[in-house]
């Protein structure tokens, strides 16, 4: 698997609460790069968009 992160890993990397990351994902209507079961994985481009949305 390439460099893909779950919402909670993105939150930890950006040092923000998971709820803020999940809200940003919903607001931006981001689609996961990959899904495994119930887990959604996002690529670095999505992480950059989330970071920008959070300011």
PDB file of N, CA, C and O in Angstrom:
ATOM      1  N   UNK A   1       0.854  -1.182   0.000  1.00  0.00           N
ATOM      2  CA  UNK A   1       0.000   0.000   0.000  1.00  0.00           C
ATOM      3  C   UNK A   1       0.897   1.241   0.000  1.00  0.00           C
ATOM      4  O   UNK A   1       1.811   1.351   0.818  1.00  0.00           O
ATOM      5  N   UNK A   2       0.632   2.175  -0.922  1.00  0.00           N
ATOM      6  CA  UNK A   2       1.432   3.409  -0.915  1.00  0.00           C
ATOM      7  C   UNK A   2       1.190   4.202   0.366  1.00  0.00           C
ATOM      8  O   UNK A   2       0.581   3.694   1.307  1.00  0.00           O
ATOM      9  N   UNK A   3       1.654   5.413   0.403  1.00  0.00           N
ATOM     10  CA  UNK A   3       1.570   6.240   1.602  1.00  0.00           C
ATOM     11  C   UNK A   3       0.133   6.700   1.835  1.00  0.00           C
ATOM     12  O   UNK A   3      -0.226   7.827   1.493  1.00  0.00           O
ATOM     13  N   UNK A   4      -0.687   5.827   2.418  1.00  0.00           N
ATOM     14  CA  UNK A   4      -2.090   6.123   2.694  1.00  0.00           C
ATOM     15  C   UNK A   4      -2.317   6.165   4.194  1.00  0.00           C
ATOM     16  O   UNK A   4      -1.726   5.392   4.947  1.00  0.00           O
ATOM     17  N   UNK A   5      -3.183   7.080   4.621  1.00  0.00           N
ATOM     18  CA  UNK A   5      -3.447   7.274   6.045  1.00  0.00           C
ATOM     19  C   UNK A   5      -4.945   7.248   6.330  1.00  0.00           C
ATOM     20  O   UNK A   5      -5.757   7.657   5.500  1.00  0.00           O
ATOM     21  N   UNK A   6      -5.295   6.761   7.516  1.00  0.00           N
ATOM     22  CA  UNK A   6      -6.677   6.834   7.976  1.00  0.00           C
ATOM     23  C   UNK A   6      -6.919   8.235   8.544  1.00  0.00           C
ATOM     24  O   UNK A   6      -5.975   8.993   8.768  1.00  0.00           O
ATOM     25  N   UNK A   7      -8.185   8.569   8.772  1.00  0.00           N
ATOM     26  CA  UNK A   7      -8.521   9.883   9.330  1.00  0.00           C
ATOM     27  C   UNK A   7      -7.840  10.087  10.681  1.00  0.00           C
ATOM     28  O   UNK A   7      -7.368  11.186  10.971  1.00  0.00           O
ATOM     29  N   UNK A   8      -7.783   9.047  11.510  1.00  0.00           N
ATOM     30  CA  UNK A   8      -7.154   9.200  12.824  1.00  0.00           C
ATOM     31  C   UNK A   8      -5.645   9.412  12.703  1.00  0.00           C
ATOM     32  O   UNK A   8      -5.067  10.161  13.491  1.00  0.00           O
ATOM     33  N   UNK A   9      -5.002   8.773  11.740  1.00  0.00           N
ATOM     34  CA  UNK A   9      -3.562   8.980  11.523  1.00  0.00           C
ATOM     35  C   UNK A   9      -3.305  10.390  10.998  1.00  0.00           C
ATOM     36  O   UNK A   9      -2.317  11.025  11.366  1.00  0.00           O
ATOM     37  N   UNK A  10      -4.196  10.874  10.139  1.00  0.00           N
ATOM     38  CA  UNK A  10      -4.072  12.248   9.629  1.00  0.00           C
ATOM     39  C   UNK A  10      -4.195  13.221  10.796  1.00  0.00           C
ATOM     40  O   UNK A  10      -3.417  14.169  10.896  1.00  0.00           O
ATOM     41  N   UNK A  11      -5.163  12.995  11.676  1.00  0.00           N
ATOM     42  CA  UNK A  11      -5.368  13.858  12.847  1.00  0.00           C
ATOM     43  C   UNK A  11      -4.118  13.881  13.718  1.00  0.00           C
ATOM     44  O   UNK A  11      -3.702  14.943  14.180  1.00  0.00           O
ATOM     45  N   UNK A  12      -3.521  12.721  13.944  1.00  0.00           N
ATOM     46  CA  UNK A  12      -2.312  12.648  14.768  1.00  0.00           C
ATOM     47  C   UNK A  12      -1.162  13.394  14.096  1.00  0.00           C
ATOM     48  O   UNK A  12      -0.405  14.105  14.758  1.00  0.00           O
ATOM     49  N   UNK A  13      -1.035  13.229  12.787  1.00  0.00           N
ATOM     50  CA  UNK A  13       0.049  13.888  12.052  1.00  0.00           C
ATOM     51  C   UNK A  13      -0.105  15.409  12.073  1.00  0.00           C
ATOM     52  O   UNK A  13       0.883  16.138  12.164  1.00  0.00           O
ATOM     53  N   UNK A  14      -1.361  15.886  11.988  1.00  0.00           N
ATOM     54  CA  UNK A  14      -1.614  17.329  11.967  1.00  0.00           C
ATOM     55  C   UNK A  14      -1.830  17.907  13.367  1.00  0.00           C
ATOM     56  O   UNK A  14      -2.024  19.114  13.516  1.00  0.00           O
ATOM     57  N   UNK A  15      -1.799  17.062  14.377  1.00  0.00           N
ATOM     58  CA  UNK A  15      -2.004  17.469  15.771  1.00  0.00           C
ATOM     59  C   UNK A  15      -3.330  18.197  15.975  1.00  0.00           C
ATOM     60  O   UNK A  15      -3.390  19.241  16.623  1.00  0.00           O
ATOM     61  N   UNK A  16      -4.389  17.622  15.409  1.00  0.00           N
ATOM     62  CA  UNK A  16      -5.741  18.157  15.587  1.00  0.00           C
ATOM     63  C   UNK A  16      -6.661  17.011  15.988  1.00  0.00           C
ATOM     64  O   UNK A  16      -6.331  15.847  15.762  1.00  0.00           O
ATOM     65  N   UNK A  17      -7.821  17.329  16.586  1.00  0.00           N
ATOM     66  CA  UNK A  17      -8.757  16.265  16.961  1.00  0.00           C
ATOM     67  C   UNK A  17      -9.287  15.519  15.726  1.00  0.00           C
ATOM     68  O   UNK A  17      -9.445  16.104  14.655  1.00  0.00           O
ATOM     69  N   UNK A  18      -9.552  14.243  15.892  1.00  0.00           N
ATOM     70  CA  UNK A  18     -10.077  13.419  14.812  1.00  0.00           C
ATOM     71  C   UNK A  18     -11.382  13.939  14.252  1.00  0.00           C
ATOM     72  O   UNK A  18     -11.635  13.828  13.053  1.00  0.00           O
ATOM     73  N   UNK A  19     -12.223  14.513  15.120  1.00  0.00           N
ATOM     74  CA  UNK A  19     -13.520  15.035  14.679  1.00  0.00           C
ATOM     75  C   UNK A  19     -13.340  16.164  13.662  1.00  0.00           C
ATOM     76  O   UNK A  19     -14.126  16.285  12.722  1.00  0.00           O
ATOM     77  N   UNK A  20     -12.309  16.987  13.849  1.00  0.00           N
ATOM     78  CA  UNK A  20     -12.055  18.089  12.896  1.00  0.00           C
ATOM     79  C   UNK A  20     -11.647  17.531  11.541  1.00  0.00           C
ATOM     80  O   UNK A  20     -12.069  18.037  10.501  1.00  0.00           O
ATOM     81  N   UNK A  21     -10.830  16.494  11.557  1.00  0.00           N
ATOM     82  CA  UNK A  21     -10.394  15.874  10.301  1.00  0.00           C
ATOM     83  C   UNK A  21     -11.594  15.244   9.598  1.00  0.00           C
ATOM     84  O   UNK A  21     -11.756  15.409   8.389  1.00  0.00           O
ATOM     85  N   UNK A  22     -12.426  14.531  10.334  1.00  0.00           N
ATOM     86  CA  UNK A  22     -13.598  13.885   9.741  1.00  0.00           C
ATOM     87  C   UNK A  22     -14.561  14.921   9.180  1.00  0.00           C
ATOM     88  O   UNK A  22     -15.160  14.702   8.127  1.00  0.00           O
ATOM     89  N   UNK A  23     -14.717  16.052   9.874  1.00  0.00           N
ATOM     90  CA  UNK A  23     -15.583  17.127   9.380  1.00  0.00           C
ATOM     91  C   UNK A  23     -14.995  17.724   8.101  1.00  0.00           C
ATOM     92  O   UNK A  23     -15.730  17.986   7.149  1.00  0.00           O
ATOM     93  N   UNK A  24     -13.686  17.940   8.069  1.00  0.00           N
ATOM     94  CA  UNK A  24     -13.036  18.481   6.874  1.00  0.00           C
ATOM     95  C   UNK A  24     -13.198  17.526   5.697  1.00  0.00           C
ATOM     96  O   UNK A  24     -13.442  17.968   4.574  1.00  0.00           O
ATOM     97  N   UNK A  25     -13.066  16.235   5.936  1.00  0.00           N
ATOM     98  CA  UNK A  25     -13.240  15.233   4.881  1.00  0.00           C
ATOM     99  C   UNK A  25     -14.660  15.311   4.326  1.00  0.00           C
ATOM    100  O   UNK A  25     -14.861  15.268   3.112  1.00  0.00           O
ATOM    101  N   UNK A  26     -15.643  15.426   5.220  1.00  0.00           N
ATOM    102  CA  UNK A  26     -17.043  15.517   4.792  1.00  0.00           C
ATOM    103  C   UNK A  26     -17.306  16.829   4.047  1.00  0.00           C
ATOM    104  O   UNK A  26     -17.949  16.831   2.998  1.00  0.00           O
ATOM    105  N   UNK A  27     -16.809  17.940   4.591  1.00  0.00           N
ATOM    106  CA  UNK A  27     -17.019  19.250   3.964  1.00  0.00           C
ATOM    107  C   UNK A  27     -16.391  19.322   2.574  1.00  0.00           C
ATOM    108  O   UNK A  27     -16.958  19.919   1.658  1.00  0.00           O
ATOM    109  N   UNK A  28     -15.227  18.714   2.428  1.00  0.00           N
ATOM    110  CA  UNK A  28     -14.512  18.724   1.140  1.00  0.00           C
ATOM    111  C   UNK A  28     -15.001  17.625   0.195  1.00  0.00           C
ATOM    112  O   UNK A  28     -14.603  17.564  -0.969  1.00  0.00           O
ATOM    113  N   UNK A  29     -15.871  16.760   0.718  1.00  0.00           N
ATOM    114  CA  UNK A  29     -16.401  15.623  -0.050  1.00  0.00           C
ATOM    115  C   UNK A  29     -15.276  14.764  -0.638  1.00  0.00           C
ATOM    116  O   UNK A  29     -15.337  14.331  -1.789  1.00  0.00           O
ATOM    117  N   UNK A  30     -14.252  14.533   0.184  1.00  0.00           N
ATOM    118  CA  UNK A  30     -13.118  13.722  -0.253  1.00  0.00           C
ATOM    119  C   UNK A  30     -13.501  12.247  -0.296  1.00  0.00           C
ATOM    120  O   UNK A  30     -14.182  11.736   0.593  1.00  0.00           O
ATOM    121  N   UNK A  31     -13.057  11.595  -1.327  1.00  0.00           N
ATOM    122  CA  UNK A  31     -13.262  10.150  -1.455  1.00  0.00           C
ATOM    123  C   UNK A  31     -11.965   9.453  -1.063  1.00  0.00           C
ATOM    124  O   UNK A  31     -10.884   9.915  -1.427  1.00  0.00           O
ATOM    125  N   UNK A  32     -12.054   8.361  -0.336  1.00  0.00           N
ATOM    126  CA  UNK A  32     -10.827   7.652   0.037  1.00  0.00           C
ATOM    127  C   UNK A  32     -10.114   7.080  -1.186  1.00  0.00           C
ATOM    128  O   UNK A  32     -10.747   6.670  -2.159  1.00  0.00           O
ATOM    129  N   UNK A  33      -8.791   7.063  -1.115  1.00  0.00           N
ATOM    130  CA  UNK A  33      -7.996   6.475  -2.188  1.00  0.00           C
ATOM    131  C   UNK A  33      -8.180   4.958  -2.190  1.00  0.00           C
ATOM    132  O   UNK A  33      -8.066   4.303  -3.227  1.00  0.00           O
ATOM    133  N   UNK A  34      -8.466   4.417  -1.009  1.00  0.00           N
ATOM    134  CA  UNK A  34      -8.639   2.970  -0.860  1.00  0.00           C
ATOM    135  C   UNK A  34      -9.512   2.691   0.351  1.00  0.00           C
ATOM    136  O   UNK A  34      -9.481   3.428   1.336  1.00  0.00           O
ATOM    137  N   UNK A  35     -10.292   1.616   0.271  1.00  0.00           N
ATOM    138  CA  UNK A  35     -11.101   1.193   1.416  1.00  0.00           C
ATOM    139  C   UNK A  35     -10.782  -0.258   1.714  1.00  0.00           C
ATOM    140  O   UNK A  35     -10.689  -1.091   0.812  1.00  0.00           O
ATOM    141  N   UNK A  36     -10.616  -0.545   2.995  1.00  0.00           N
ATOM    142  CA  UNK A  36     -10.432  -1.934   3.436  1.00  0.00           C
ATOM    143  C   UNK A  36     -11.420  -2.163   4.558  1.00  0.00           C
ATOM    144  O   UNK A  36     -11.228  -1.679   5.673  1.00  0.00           O
ATOM    145  N   UNK A  37     -12.471  -2.896   4.266  1.00  0.00           N
ATOM    146  CA  UNK A  37     -13.519  -3.094   5.263  1.00  0.00           C
ATOM    147  C   UNK A  37     -14.167  -1.763   5.585  1.00  0.00           C
ATOM    148  O   UNK A  37     -14.633  -1.064   4.685  1.00  0.00           O
ATOM    149  N   UNK A  38     -14.200  -1.406   6.857  1.00  0.00           N
ATOM    150  CA  UNK A  38     -14.798  -0.148   7.293  1.00  0.00           C
ATOM    151  C   UNK A  38     -13.799   1.004   7.288  1.00  0.00           C
ATOM    152  O   UNK A  38     -14.181   2.149   7.526  1.00  0.00           O
ATOM    153  N   UNK A  39     -12.530   0.718   7.021  1.00  0.00           N
ATOM    154  CA  UNK A  39     -11.486   1.745   7.086  1.00  0.00           C
ATOM    155  C   UNK A  39     -11.291   2.426   5.740  1.00  0.00           C
ATOM    156  O   UNK A  39     -11.188   1.773   4.701  1.00  0.00           O
ATOM    157  N   UNK A  40     -11.242   3.750   5.783  1.00  0.00           N
ATOM    158  CA  UNK A  40     -10.963   4.545   4.587  1.00  0.00           C
ATOM    159  C   UNK A  40      -9.547   5.081   4.686  1.00  0.00           C
ATOM    160  O   UNK A  40      -9.126   5.570   5.735  1.00  0.00           O
ATOM    161  N   UNK A  41      -8.823   4.984   3.591  1.00  0.00           N
ATOM    162  CA  UNK A  41      -7.436   5.454   3.545  1.00  0.00           C
ATOM    163  C   UNK A  41      -7.320   6.589   2.543  1.00  0.00           C
ATOM    164  O   UNK A  41      -7.828   6.506   1.425  1.00  0.00           O
ATOM    165  N   UNK A  42      -6.643   7.651   2.962  1.00  0.00           N
ATOM    166  CA  UNK A  42      -6.507   8.848   2.140  1.00  0.00           C
ATOM    167  C   UNK A  42      -5.058   9.055   1.744  1.00  0.00           C
ATOM    168  O   UNK A  42      -4.142   8.750   2.508  1.00  0.00           O
ATOM    169  N   UNK A  43      -4.854   9.584   0.524  1.00  0.00           N
ATOM    170  CA  UNK A  43      -3.489   9.813   0.028  1.00  0.00           C
ATOM    171  C   UNK A  43      -2.972  11.172   0.472  1.00  0.00           C
ATOM    172  O   UNK A  43      -3.680  11.945   1.118  1.00  0.00           O
ATOM    173  N   UNK A  44      -1.718  11.447   0.112  1.00  0.00           N
ATOM    174  CA  UNK A  44      -1.063  12.698   0.530  1.00  0.00           C
ATOM    175  C   UNK A  44      -1.752  13.930  -0.044  1.00  0.00           C
ATOM    176  O   UNK A  44      -1.759  14.979   0.600  1.00  0.00           O
ATOM    177  N   UNK A  45      -2.327  13.831  -1.233  1.00  0.00           N
ATOM    178  CA  UNK A  45      -3.038  14.967  -1.823  1.00  0.00           C
ATOM    179  C   UNK A  45      -4.240  15.331  -0.951  1.00  0.00           C
ATOM    180  O   UNK A  45      -4.521  16.511  -0.739  1.00  0.00           O
ATOM    181  N   UNK A  46      -4.949  14.315  -0.445  1.00  0.00           N
ATOM    182  CA  UNK A  46      -6.091  14.557   0.437  1.00  0.00           C
ATOM    183  C   UNK A  46      -5.625  15.167   1.756  1.00  0.00           C
ATOM    184  O   UNK A  46      -6.282  16.058   2.296  1.00  0.00           O
ATOM    185  N   UNK A  47      -4.492  14.690   2.275  1.00  0.00           N
ATOM    186  CA  UNK A  47      -3.943  15.235   3.527  1.00  0.00           C
ATOM    187  C   UNK A  47      -3.650  16.718   3.349  1.00  0.00           C
ATOM    188  O   UNK A  47      -3.942  17.516   4.241  1.00  0.00           O
ATOM    189  N   UNK A  48      -3.077  17.097   2.211  1.00  0.00           N
ATOM    190  CA  UNK A  48      -2.767  18.503   1.944  1.00  0.00           C
ATOM    191  C   UNK A  48      -4.042  19.342   1.902  1.00  0.00           C
ATOM    192  O   UNK A  48      -4.066  20.454   2.429  1.00  0.00           O
ATOM    193  N   UNK A  49      -5.103  18.818   1.279  1.00  0.00           N
ATOM    194  CA  UNK A  49      -6.380  19.539   1.213  1.00  0.00           C
ATOM    195  C   UNK A  49      -6.981  19.696   2.603  1.00  0.00           C
ATOM    196  O   UNK A  49      -7.522  20.754   2.927  1.00  0.00           O
ATOM    197  N   UNK A  50      -6.893  18.658   3.424  1.00  0.00           N
ATOM    198  CA  UNK A  50      -7.424  18.704   4.792  1.00  0.00           C
ATOM    199  C   UNK A  50      -6.656  19.728   5.592  1.00  0.00           C
ATOM    200  O   UNK A  50      -7.249  20.532   6.310  1.00  0.00           O
ATOM    201  N   UNK A  51      -5.326  19.705   5.475  1.00  0.00           N
ATOM    202  CA  UNK A  51      -4.486  20.651   6.210  1.00  0.00           C
ATOM    203  C   UNK A  51      -4.838  22.094   5.838  1.00  0.00           C
ATOM    204  O   UNK A  51      -4.940  22.959   6.708  1.00  0.00           O
ATOM    205  N   UNK A  52      -5.024  22.345   4.537  1.00  0.00           N
ATOM    206  CA  UNK A  52      -5.377  23.679   4.061  1.00  0.00           C
ATOM    207  C   UNK A  52      -6.760  24.090   4.601  1.00  0.00           C
ATOM    208  O   UNK A  52      -6.949  25.235   5.009  1.00  0.00           O
ATOM    209  N   UNK A  53      -7.718  23.158   4.602  1.00  0.00           N
ATOM    210  CA  UNK A  53      -9.062  23.457   5.086  1.00  0.00           C
ATOM    211  C   UNK A  53      -9.072  23.789   6.571  1.00  0.00           C
ATOM    212  O   UNK A  53      -9.882  24.595   7.028  1.00  0.00           O
ATOM    213  N   UNK A  54      -8.168  23.162   7.326  1.00  0.00           N
ATOM    214  CA  UNK A  54      -8.102  23.398   8.759  1.00  0.00           C
ATOM    215  C   UNK A  54      -7.328  24.676   9.085  1.00  0.00           C
ATOM    216  O   UNK A  54      -7.350  25.142  10.225  1.00  0.00           O
ATOM    217  N   UNK A  55      -6.659  25.231   8.109  1.00  0.00           N
ATOM    218  CA  UNK A  55      -5.924  26.482   8.311  1.00  0.00           C
ATOM    219  C   UNK A  55      -4.579  26.219   8.867  1.00  0.00           C
ATOM    220  O   UNK A  55      -3.815  27.154   9.104  1.00  0.00           O
TER     221      UNK A  55
END
